[in-house]
Amino acid sequence: MLAWLLNAFAQGCMIALIALGYTMVYGVLRLINFAHSEVLMMSGYAAFLVNDRLLGGFVGSGTRGVVISTLVAIVAAVALGVTIEAVAYRPLRARARGATARIAPLVTAIGVSMLLQSVAQLAFTATPQRFDPRLAPPAWFVIVAAGVVMGALYALVNLTWMGKAMRAVAVNAEAARLMGIKPARVIVFTFAVGSALAAIGAVLYATTQASIEPTMGSAIGTLAFVAAVVGGIGSVPGAMLGGVLIGFLGELVKSTAFSGMKDAIVFVLLVIVLLVRPAGLLGSARAEKV
């Protein structure tokens, strides 16, 4: 029983790490960044290739190899996330007006996601790449690592100047600009942090239970998005709570005769939560300007 609880909690923590990337970008920009799941996938490939081609695998290179590969994955994810923001989203924010300001970035995000999947298939082929099973960290390590990262993020958002700037831009970007905050820099920083979280989640997820393939982002990214919405998209604690709930629900369903319906049951939970609390468990309704 204890092993099951640890495994379910570890699964939830990994989903929460990825969900935080969705919720941070939405909290600041009111944009659902569907390309976030592909940043996760690409950073997973970066970690795998560094270990497999340069370091001889996690086992051969030891703990140092794990650290180096994770750092490379973070750098790659941050670079990709910031590039996507600069190339795909920033021009739309400057030009789009009215209803287009909401629809155009959403369509662009879906397009970028599909583009990155296609690029990954061409570059890495559709053949799944697997980490050595001996590299899988124990569940307690995943929980501790994810807890440290989420604690650091919570401190960043609530205790630092940049965190205050992020919250100010989320509430009113124009007022924040008048107070001396540069929203463009805050947005870039938000994408960078969210992408780094995706990279950490990708390494933990791929080494514990999954292979890396071009569609990897869609599978885990969908669960993370649902977790962000269930918890209250835009709320950092909500994303954490949603990830843990989805992790426990998924592991619970897998242990029953309905294991093949895991994803469907997760979406049923989403519908129920939205019917009861449209803003999510820890989200808050916000008046929209029209």
Secondary structure, DSSP 8 states (H G I E B T S, - for coil): -HHHHHHHHHHHHHHHHHHHHHHHHHHHH----TTHHHHHHHHHHHHHHIIIIIIS-HHHHHHHHHHHHHHHHHHHHHHHHHHHIIIIIHHHHHH--TTHHHHHHHHHHHHHHHHHHHHHHHHH-SS-B---GGG---HHHHHHHHHHHHHHHHHHHHHSHHHHHHHHHHH-HHHHHHTT--HHHHHHHHHHHHHHHHHHHHHHHHHHT--B-TTHHHHHHHHHHHHHHHH-TT-HHHHHHHHHHHHHHHHHHHTSTTGGGHHHHHHHHHHHHHHH-TT-SS--------
